[in-house]
């Protein structure tokens, strides 16, 4: 069997940059490809395949292509997909945990050939690698490198998105016979199975991302968040990009929760260019729009059920809080509760007050009494925080009030303002390891069109936190820093400018300018406006 010359295809061998969406997409792709191969293998056990063909199917390796960007140019990265058995084979006698290199060696040895086959969109035949190219490889990878190899592109959405690798040994006529039966009997079934499972996987990933964004109520508009995630998916799947745009009567309508309807539009995938002659068995865009609409309906059903359950449980949640017992303890005679024990219960009652207000936020409706009702203005809320944090012990707050107060007209406004100011105040009250003072300050002052609030504390805020809070387009520095995301999202929702932050070598000052909060259409309707 004559090998093709080893043309160096333009390929990027670096691993993809990890993100939450990319990890999710890649895991789904690996699961789908292996499931497709396993399905064909299972059906072959009862079919008319040659025994040698069945054996080769069980050891078929695969590369999938992931797109990366080098400036404005898109680069395709062939990334191998291994089953558990194949990973064990590549590792040899060493445990996988202590020997992760063989899989990378596999990619280094065969990725360029896979890229060439995909680029030429035709079967690639290669002989054993020269000895100098196998130096440094472990025994398992070197064994494969000494075989003849057949690379077969599998077109999905008209794109050579996957390349199968078949390793062959024996005399030439036997290799030819083996390749012929594999290509005739196996490849069509693998192609059909992988096109089916990859399409369903893409729909699953899309709908899962939309469901997650619907559940996440703390960031910017849902459609913008979804579009950002959908663009990432085009680096992993060869299907069209799905984009939610401003509603048009001529578009496909999608009614999202808590915002105006949008249109579903489909953009060409800039990373994977479709080959028109091979564009068959394509993903029906109607199936995408149907799946997205089903996801919204399911999310709304979950939302209704949640609120019904929470309404039913509301009185139970509040009654379960041991406020009455703590109050009775604090009202008892001093000889019954004194010293550190009384301080402990006092702090517990203060912390419980915060919890009571927090629990009241999901039930904060304009027509109902709730725990937020007493917070009629920003300054009232600040003075309440002063009392609560003093009772909790810790550092001493110096509160200075100046400037005109800001009225909080609705329960939803009070809930959002409470959330923002609680997070900023709690951060200012923290005690740091090298603190030299037991004091922090909260100061209000007149500001153009509102009231400025400055939280100053000892301790230096990391610069990645500063950039995130002061930059409208920044990404959270640490995924677990949920408080930063909440503050930023609520500030935007209230219509306030992002905070300004001044960091010195010893302290951090966060200044927030507050004005009359924006009223949402829902609040306006509830208030009768």
Secondary structure, 3 states (H helix, E strand, C coil): CCCCCCCCCCCCCCCCCCCHHHHHHHHHHHHHHHHHHHHHHHHHCCCCCCHHHHHHHHCCEEEEEEEEEECCEEEEEEEEECCHHHHHHHHCCCCHHHCCHHHHHHHHHHHHHHHHHHHHCCCEEECCCCHHHHCCCCHHHHHHHCCEEEEEEEEECCEEEEEEEEEECCCHHHHHHHHHHHHHHHHHHHHHHHHHHHHHHHHHHHHHHHHHHHHCCCCCCHHHHHHHHHHHHCCCCCCCEEEEEECCCCCEEECCCCCCCEEEEEECCCCCCCCHHHCCCCCCHHHHHHHHHHHHHHHHHHHHHHHHHHHHHHHHHHHHCCHHHHHHHHCCCCCCCCHHHHHHHHHHHHHHHHHHHHHHHCCCCCCCCCCCCCCCEHHHHHHHHHHHHHHCCCCEEEEECCCCCCECCCHHHHHHHHHHHHHHHHHHCCCCCCCCCCEEEEEEEEECCEEEEEEEEECCCCHHHHHHHHCCCCCCCCCCCHHHHHHHHHHHHHCCCCCEEEECCCEEEEEEEECCCCCCHHHHHHCCC
